[in-house]
Amino acid sequence: MKSGKKLTNGKPLEFLDYSLKIIFKCPKGHLFAEEYYSNQIMKHGIDNCLKESININEKKFCPECDEVLEIRKRSKEES
């Protein structure tokens, strides 16, 4: 990404960081998220960050209602 691009008001736009936010929803509809930052993404790659997040959060309890999170993986027919 280019940094230092000028905005319409003449001020430079500075790029700081980027992240990958993975949002999970429990069976009762509560949302919770996990975030990976650029240093983790550059070290492990987006695919591995996503796989790690799924492995960590599968069968995890929802912080709001204690329901078990079950991650549904798409079948090859849905892809």
Legacy VTK file of the C-alpha trace (Angstrom):
# vtk DataFile Version 3.0
C-alpha trace
ASCII
DATASET POLYDATA
POINTS 79 float
0.000 0.000 0.000
1.143 3.494 -0.727
1.665 5.746 2.244
1.789 9.500 2.178
-0.974 9.948 -0.414
-2.487 13.433 -0.236
-6.123 13.840 0.746
-8.340 16.538 -0.740
-7.517 18.878 2.148
-3.775 18.588 1.389
-2.922 16.496 4.473
-0.926 13.294 3.879
-2.621 9.955 4.546
-0.374 7.685 6.618
-0.740 3.886 6.586
-0.276 2.442 10.079
-1.366 -1.185 10.249
-3.920 -3.742 9.077
-5.739 -6.620 10.728
-7.951 -9.626 10.058
-11.032 -9.761 12.282
-12.845 -13.097 12.475
-16.362 -12.856 13.880
-18.163 -15.872 15.330
-21.871 -16.199 16.153
-23.212 -18.618 18.766
-26.484 -20.546 18.224
-28.360 -17.842 20.185
-26.993 -15.064 17.951
-24.330 -13.531 20.226
-21.251 -12.279 18.375
-17.638 -12.411 19.488
-14.460 -11.816 17.545
-10.781 -12.588 17.328
-8.304 -10.308 15.608
-4.963 -10.993 13.932
-2.628 -8.082 13.214
-0.176 -7.527 10.362
2.835 -9.031 12.156
0.937 -12.312 12.732
-0.499 -12.299 9.200
2.931 -11.697 7.623
4.513 -14.437 9.766
1.857 -17.154 9.355
-0.301 -16.106 6.365
-4.030 -15.382 6.265
-5.006 -19.020 5.633
-3.118 -20.263 8.688
-4.508 -17.459 10.881
-8.037 -18.404 9.827
-7.439 -22.143 10.360
-5.884 -21.469 13.788
-8.838 -19.301 14.796
-11.319 -21.993 13.764
-9.370 -24.677 15.656
-9.117 -22.510 18.789
-12.767 -21.444 18.802
-14.438 -24.684 17.740
-16.323 -26.149 20.713
-15.603 -22.962 22.700
-18.302 -21.603 25.010
-20.010 -18.318 24.137
-18.997 -15.632 26.671
-22.609 -14.331 26.814
-24.725 -17.463 27.272
-22.419 -20.508 27.672
-23.722 -22.149 24.474
-21.124 -24.250 22.656
-19.924 -22.751 19.376
-20.007 -25.280 16.560
-18.276 -24.125 13.413
-20.024 -25.358 10.300
-17.641 -26.054 7.467
-18.929 -25.685 3.912
-19.332 -28.847 1.918
-17.613 -29.092 -1.448
-21.025 -28.684 -3.117
-21.462 -25.206 -1.527
-18.009 -23.990 -2.607
LINES 1 80
79 0 1 2 3 4 5 6 7 8 9 10 11 12 13 14 15 16 17 18 19 20 21 22 23 24 25 26 27 28 29 30 31 32 33 34 35 36 37 38 39 40 41 42 43 44 45 46 47 48 49 50 51 52 53 54 55 56 57 58 59 60 61 62 63 64 65 66 67 68 69 70 71 72 73 74 75 76 77 78
